[in-house]
Amino acid sequence: MLGPESFGGFVAEASRAGELVVQPRMGFGTPELMRAGLVAVKHAAATTAGTITLDSYTRVGDHAAARAALDTGADLNGYPIVTHDTATTRAVLRDVHDPSFPVQVRHGAAGPEDIVHALVRAGLSATEGGPVSYCLPYSRIPLRESVRSWARCCEFLAALRGPGVEPHLETFGGCLMGQLCPPSMLVALSVLEGLFFRQHGLRSISLSYAQQTSAAQDREALGALDKLAGSLLSGTEWHIVLYTYMGVHPKTRGGARLLLEQAAALAASTGAARLIVKTVSEAHRIPTIAENVEALEAAATAARSAPRPEAGRPAGDTEVYAEARALLDRVLDLHEDVGRAVVAAFERGFLDVPFCLHPDNPGRATSYLGPGGRLHWLEVGSLPIGPPGRAGRRPRMTAEGLLSSLSYLARTFDEAAREAGSRP
């Protein structure tokens, strides 16, 4: 039986009170540690939501391997919610999960039906992912198959709606590949997955965007996402969730802290309602509970001291908005069913994710990192956005250049932290 929960309602209430909801990416294999983590997050000095992040075996449906790991006491990099029995997970959540502390299950599965059924049996109704964003980077199953699986999951979740329960689904589309994907594609995919969720019955959704390599460009992207969601998702409860940078992380404690503080300030100043945090240990190992709490509290402090959004919603008339709008219009013209439209768009190259090796991704569009960290299209393939503008000499992407681009933000923030530490 589901307990009372409205993940979206909780975030909306916090937003009205001027608070940014901060949330970890935390998951542990044992019920004892998972419960201890949730308790600590609930009592952090911040407005928090809880997370149960699943292990790698569960994400790919290898429940036998997860069972073997539990039986032998081997460490898992997340919580195997399908393998643990329902009573065990309910005990993890008892007296922790309630309307003042919603808990979301995070996973990474292209075909998540076992996971969704397990989380619902445990009394939860909030999760995340999407038919594109959890298929292309994490699996090799056909995109069509992922679309069918996610449609069934959306409809199953939507059917749970009742007194005190409003199921919530967050699209991971704005975080696809984590890095070096021009923001217009991330924004378009986030909105497309949100439309897909709504078409299959969800009324409460969140739209993600991952912090990239230019704060100015990120502000444009978040403004574009806000404007597009406002026009295309009217009548739906929605909010924007920002992810702290998901690429190569700063190696120094100071660099990682500066990056997190910038993400929190970006979220607060653009009107994002929720922030997924990263800790100072991301470049080295799985964070401890204490490090997760430290990150949550640091992000909350940074957000509270950041400038508030100007009156009204963020402006969206930018290059990022124009490209995202063109992508959305072309895809949505293909079919009234959003899932079919998305599959057809990848087949025709109207959607194409740089550096993504999934067989259903066309692989003709490429990108590069320009001055100041702005991401640009290098080759657009069949994307309906016109040829990329290039001032001066055409860049050439090499293996060395790609590796340098991937570590750009880590270097930038580590250097900034060292400079700050050396000042008198």
N, C-alpha and C positions, 0 to 999 in steps of 0.2 A: 504494500500500500504506500502511495506517495505521501510524503509530508507536505505541509504548506510551503510553497516556494514560488517566488517570482524574481528570477535573477535580474531581468530587465527592469522591473519595478524598483528593486533595491538600488540599482545604479542610478535610475532616474531621480529617486529621492535624494541620494547623495549629491547628485549634480545640482539639484535645486538648492541644496544647502551650501553650495560652493566648494564641495569636497571632491577631489579626484579619488576614485576607487583604485587602489593599487593591489596587484595580484602577483603571486610568485608562479614559477613554472616547476613546482615541487612534486616529486613522487618518490616513494620508497617501497621496497618490496615487502617488508614485514608490516603486518597490521599495527603492531605496537609503535613503530617509528612513524608510520603514516598518520596515526592518531596524534602522536606527540607533535608532529609538524603542523597539523591543522589547529590544534589547541594553541600553539605558539603564535600562529598567524592571526587567529581570532583575537588574541589579546595584545597584539602589537599596537604601538602608539600611532595608529593610522586608520583610515577607513579601508577595510580590507575585504576581499572575497577569497574564499578558499579554493585550492586546486588539488585534484588528484590526477597526477600525470602518470600515464601507463608505461609499462616496460616495452622493450623492443620486440619481444616474442609475441606479446598480445597484439601489438600493432599489426603484425603480419599474419595473425591467426594461428601461430604455432603454439597452441595451448599445451600440447604435450611437453614441449621444451620448457615452458613456464612451470608446469607441474614438476618436472624433473629437477629444476633449479630449486623450487621450494622444498622438495623432498630431501635434497642433498645439502640444503643450507647455503647454496651458492648465492652470491649477491645479484640482485636485479637492479636495473637502472630506472625502475618505476614500479607502480603497483599493478599486479596482474588481476584485474577486477573480474575477469571471466573465470579464472582458476580458483581464486578464493571463493568460498561459498557465500551465499547472500547473507547469512547470519553474521559471518565474520565482518563483512563490509558494513552492515548495519551497526555492529558494535563499534567500529571505527568512527562512525558518524554520530553515535548517540550522545545527546546533550552538547554537541558541537555545531552540527548543521541545523540551522533554524532560520526564520525570516530575517534575523539581524546578521546572519552570516551564511550567505548562499555558497554552495560548493559546486564547482564546475569540473567535469572530467575532460582532460586533454589527452589526445592519443596519437594521431598520425596515420590512421587506417584508411585505405582507399575503399575497403568494403567493411564498414563498421557495425554490421547488424548484431553480431554477438556482443559487442561492447555496449551498444545502445540498450539492448535488452537487459544486460547485466546491471547497468547503472540505474535503469528504471526499477528493477527488482529491489535494488538497494535503497530506493526512495529518493533518487535524484532525477532532475529533469533538465539539466543544463549541460551542454557539451559544445564542441566546436569542430571545425574542419570544412569539408566541401568536396564536391565531385571532381573538381579540377585541382584545387590546391593540395589535396591529400592523395592525388593520383599521380600527377606528373613528376613531382620531385621524389616521391617516396616508394613508388611501386612500378611494376611493369605490366599490370593488368590493363586491358584495353579501357580507354576512356569511356566508351559506351557502357561497359560493365560497371564502372564506378558510378556513372550517372544513374543507372537503374538501382544500384544498391542504396545510394544516398536518397533517391526519391522514396524508396520504401521506408528508410529511417525517418525522414521528415514526416511522412504520413503517420507513422507509428507514434512519434513524439506529439504531433498535433492532436492525435486522438486522446491524449492524456489530459487535455485542458479540462479544468473543472474548478470547483470552489477552492480558492487558495493556491491553485497551481496554474502557472502560465509557462509552458515549456519554452526554453530559450536555446537558440543555436547561433553560434558565432562563426562567420566565414573567415577562413584562413587565407582567402584570396589575395589580400593585400600584403601578405608576407611570403608569397611564392618565391622560392629559391633564396630568400633571405637577403640577397645582395646583388648588385650590378644589373638589376632589372629596372629600366626606366619607369618612373612613378606612374605615368599614364596607364601602362599595362596593369600595374598593381591595382590602381583605382578602378579600372574597368572590370577586372576580374572579381574584385571584392563586391562591386555592385551587382554583377551578373550572378554570383553565388547567392547574394541576398535576395535577388528576384526569384531565383530558383527555389530557395527556402520558402518564400511567401507563396509561390505558385503551388507548392505541395503542402500548404496548410499552416505554416508557422506564422504567428502574429507578433512574436517578440524575437528580434534578431540584433546582432551587432556586426559592424563592418570594421574589418581590421586594416591597419596600415603599419608597415614596419619602418622604423627610423632608418634613413639611408645615409648618404655621405655628404649631403649639403643641407644645413638647417633651413636655408632660404627656400630651397626646392621642396623640402618636406612641408613647410608651411603652405606652399602652393598646392601640394598634393592633398593635404588635409582639407584645405578650403574647397578644392574640387570635389573631393569625396562627400563633403557635407552638402554642397550644392546639388550634386547629382542624386544623392539619397533623398534630399528634400523634395526633389521634383518627381522621382520615380518610385519612391516608397511611401507616398502619402497614405495615411490611414493605418500604417504599421508602426508599432513601437520599436524604435531603433536608436542605437547610439554608436559612437565611434570608439574603438579601442586601439591604442597605439602600443606597438611593441618596441621595447628598447632594442637597439641594433642587434641583428641576428647573425651577422657575419663574424669574421675573425675579430676576437675581442682583445682589448688592451691587456698587456701582460702585467703591468704595474697596478698596484692597488689604487694609486692616485688617479691613473688614467681611466680605470674602470669606473671609479666614483664620479669623475667629471663627466663621462659619457652618460651615466645614469641620470645625473643632475640635469644635463642638457635635455634628455628625453622627457623628464618630468616637467621641466619648464616649457618644452614644446607642447606637451599635452595640455597643460594648464592654459597656456596663452592662446591656443587655437580652439579651445572648447571641447577637446576630446574628453570623454567621460571616464575612461578607464585606462590604466597603464599596466602592461605586463613587464615586470622588472627583471633585471639580470644582476648578478652579484659580482663581488670583486674577485671571485675565484673561477669565473667562467672559462678563462683561458687555460686552466690547469686541471680541474677535477669537478666532480659533482658537488655542488654547494651543500654545506651543512644547514641544519635548521636555523642556527644562530645567524649564519650569513644571510639566509633568506630574510629573516626578520630585520636585520640591519639594513638590507637593501630597501625593504618596504618602508621603513621609517625614514631613511635618507630621501627616498623619492617623495614621500608625503611632505617632508620639510621643504624640499626644493620647490614643489608645486605650490605650496602655500605662500611662498615669497615671490613667485613669478607674477608678471603682469597679467591681469585678467583680460579676456577677449574684449575687443571694442564692442560698442553697442551693435546688436544684430549678430548674425552669423558670419563666419569668415568669408571674405570675398573669394569668388571662384573663377573669375574671368582671366585665365592665364593660359600659357602654352600647354601646361599639364591638363587643364580642364578641356581645352579644345581637342587635344588628342584623345583623351579618355571618352569624350562625348562622341567623337567620330567612330571610335572602336565600338562603343555601345550601340550606336545607331545602326552600324553595318551588321553587327551580330544579331540584334533583335529583329532586323528586317528579314532574316533567313527563315524563321519559323515562329509561330506563336507560342510553341512549347520551348521554354528557355533551355532545357536540357538538350533537346534536339538541335536548337540553334547553336549552342556552344560546341557540340560535336561537329556539326557542319562547318563551323568557323575554323576549327583547327584543321579539318580536312582541306579547306580551301586556302589556308594560310592567313585568314583574317585575324586570327589570334596566333601568336607565335612567341614563345618565351625564350629569351637569349640564354644560351649555355645549358639548356635543359635537354637531356638525352633520352627522354621517354620516346618510344616508337611513334606515338601519336602526335608528337610535337613536330611541326615542320622543320624547325632548325635553320631557317634562312635569315631570320632577323638577328642582328647582333648589336651590341652597345659598347660604349667606352666611357671612361671617367675623364671628364674635362677639368679645366682649371677651377679651383675652389671646390672640387668635389661634386660638381653637378654631373648627373648622368644623362647621356645623350644617345640617340639612335645612331649607329654606324651604318647598318644596312637594314632596311625595313621589309625586305622580301615582298610579300603580298599584303602587308598591313595597310588598311585604308586611311593612312595618315599622310600620304605624300612623301616625297624624298626628304631625307633629313637635311637641314641646313648646316653647312659647314663653312666656317670662315677660315680662309687660309689653307694650309696644307692638310690633306686628308690623313687622319691618323691610321696607324696600322697596328692591329692587335697581335701581339706575339705571346708565347707562353710566359716569357719573363714579364711582359707588360701585364698580363692577366694576374699573375701572382702578386705583382706590385700593387695592382688595383685592389685586389682582395684584402690586402693588409693596410690599405691607405688610412682607414679610420683608426685602426689600432695604433699605427705609428703617430698619427696626428695627436691623439689624446695622451699617449705615453710621453711624447715630447712636451706637450702643454703641461703635464703634471710635473715633469722634471724642471721645466723652466719656473713654474710656480714655487717649487721647493727650493730653488737656488736663489730666489729673490730675498733681499734682506728684510 
